[in-house]
Amino acid sequence: MQTTITPLREPDLERSPQPPANVEAEQALLGAILINNAAHGRVAEFLLPEHFGNAVHGRIYAAISRLIERGQIANPVTLKNLFDQDGALQEIGGAQYLARLAESAVTIINAEHYGRTIHDLHLRRELITIGQDVVTDAFQHDLDDPAVEQIERAEQKLFELATAGEAEGGPQPFARALTSAITMAEAAFKRDGKTVGVATNFVDLDKKLGGLHPSDLIILAGRPSMGKTSLATNIAFGAAKAYRSTRGPDGRLIVEDGAVVGFFSLEMSAEQLATRILAEESGVSSDRIRRGEVRREDFDKFVAASHRLASVPLYIDDTPALSVAALRTRARRLKRQQGLGMIVIDYLQLMRPSAQSRAMENRVQEDSDITRGLKAIAKELEVPVIACSQLSRAVEQREDKRPQLADLRESGSIEQDSDVVMFIFREEYYLSRAEPTHRPEETPEKFNDRYERWKERCEASYGLADVIIAKQRHGPIGTVKLHFEAETTKFDNFIGAEQLPAEL
């Protein structure tokens, strides 16, 4: 039996969709720059040679940019020698093509408009490429490249494309930076807590830190059961609850207080975190809520608390083993959609490094990659990032259990990359597990005396926590006392005897 092969149809080039480009706009812009090099300054900050749809036009633009950057004049005469030997340019008329470009010039006033048109068409071509890549990757059933990671990769490419060509970076005059600093000081003066950054809502801590500053990486470290998650949750919830914003004259959103918070919980589920916050707001023990030992009147408290919490801009992501790249993608999305103002991560050692650096030799290198990534996220999104961290067991081997910078687990880069390092320490935790026992050679009197001293220390440390600020780039170090209520896992401002009102 003879097999017949159906011949391929000739492609209809006129009907085939062509990548979007505007050759006339490119010619007009290049001509304007050749006539008046000042036009180059209007587009140089966002327009690159690869943005041109016609590759030859991109090469001409690159040559013009090189001459102008050297302080030389770029015109058809100075560029002639550069293009005499260019085969691609010879095909479209050689150096005479440059003279024709100059003749088709637009005015310098229109230069930026044409530059934006060229850049917009470049973005459209890139969108087409990303779409094609997404389709190709999705068709390839690769077990080492799951769909979730493909989505994260596509989102990252889209975010990078969305921010490409923004003329917001680069050097700025000192006067502008000075104006920004004064504006921040004015905003701090108007706030109740007098903080420049996002307030922690702990008075003494805010006095030491001045709030949590945008672009800062804050490490909150401690041994298990010290209350790292509780304190991080309290700060996150307090900032979200205090959130207030208004619209400026130009329509932009201005945050007056608090922040929209993204809480990335790698250890606890969203429901467990919600239970903690519900316990804090309602005053009902989280342990009782978890075991179902609640009374009828407790439900009235839950209803009242839920009404207060319903509008709080706190977003919880409880994806386990989240990578730095995935966190960056999700944080970018929150920033774009909700106006993210602060990130909390619980906790650092449960994160994975970026996909491109997974072949690490040890955990120290992984931690270094993670902390560098988190600091980069803080700077890119201009938000404070709080990352909880475990401490090494070296603390338990010492008689004095107070943490030190050397106790930061597995990596000195945590200390190096961070702007603030805080340790949480509750002496009550250690004392409650160190009840004295009678020694064989000890008299009853000595034992009783030792037991009494232990009881006094327990009573003095009951419900107290020390937040030790061991490093701060912007201000002093020191220790701040907080009150801790174990039943509701709630931290509160500590009121000492010297802060109580005097008796009449």
Secondary structure as GFF3:
##gff-version 3
##sequence-region A 1 504
A	DSSP	alpha_helix	23	35	.	.	.	ID=ss1
A	DSSP	alpha_helix	38	43	.	.	.	ID=ss2
A	DSSP	three_ten_helix	49	51	.	.	.	ID=ss3
A	DSSP	alpha_helix	55	69	.	.	.	ID=ss4
A	DSSP	alpha_helix	76	83	.	.	.	ID=ss5
A	DSSP	alpha_helix	87	91	.	.	.	ID=ss6
A	DSSP	alpha_helix	96	103	.	.	.	ID=ss7
A	DSSP	three_ten_helix	108	110	.	.	.	ID=ss8
A	DSSP	alpha_helix	111	139	.	.	.	ID=ss9
A	DSSP	alpha_helix	147	163	.	.	.	ID=ss10
A	DSSP	alpha_helix	174	190	.	.	.	ID=ss11
A	DSSP	alpha_helix	203	209	.	.	.	ID=ss12
A	DSSP	beta_strand	217	222	.	.	.	ID=ss13
A	DSSP	alpha_helix	228	241	.	.	.	ID=ss14
A	DSSP	beta_strand	244	247	.	.	.	ID=ss15
A	DSSP	beta_strand	253	257	.	.	.	ID=ss16
A	DSSP	beta_strand	260	265	.	.	.	ID=ss17
A	DSSP	alpha_helix	270	282	.	.	.	ID=ss18
A	DSSP	alpha_helix	286	291	.	.	.	ID=ss19
A	DSSP	alpha_helix	296	309	.	.	.	ID=ss20
A	DSSP	beta_strand	314	317	.	.	.	ID=ss21
A	DSSP	alpha_helix	324	338	.	.	.	ID=ss22
A	DSSP	beta_strand	340	346	.	.	.	ID=ss23
A	DSSP	three_ten_helix	348	350	.	.	.	ID=ss24
A	DSSP	three_ten_helix	355	357	.	.	.	ID=ss25
A	DSSP	alpha_helix	363	381	.	.	.	ID=ss26
A	DSSP	beta_strand	385	390	.	.	.	ID=ss27
A	DSSP	alpha_helix	394	397	.	.	.	ID=ss28
A	DSSP	three_ten_helix	405	407	.	.	.	ID=ss29
A	DSSP	alpha_helix	413	417	.	.	.	ID=ss30
A	DSSP	beta_strand	420	425	.	.	.	ID=ss31
A	DSSP	alpha_helix	427	432	.	.	.	ID=ss32
A	DSSP	alpha_helix	444	461	.	.	.	ID=ss33
A	DSSP	beta_strand	464	472	.	.	.	ID=ss34
A	DSSP	beta_strand	478	485	.	.	.	ID=ss35
A	DSSP	beta_strand	490	493	.	.	.	ID=ss36
A	DSSP	three_ten_helix	497	499	.	.	.	ID=ss37
###
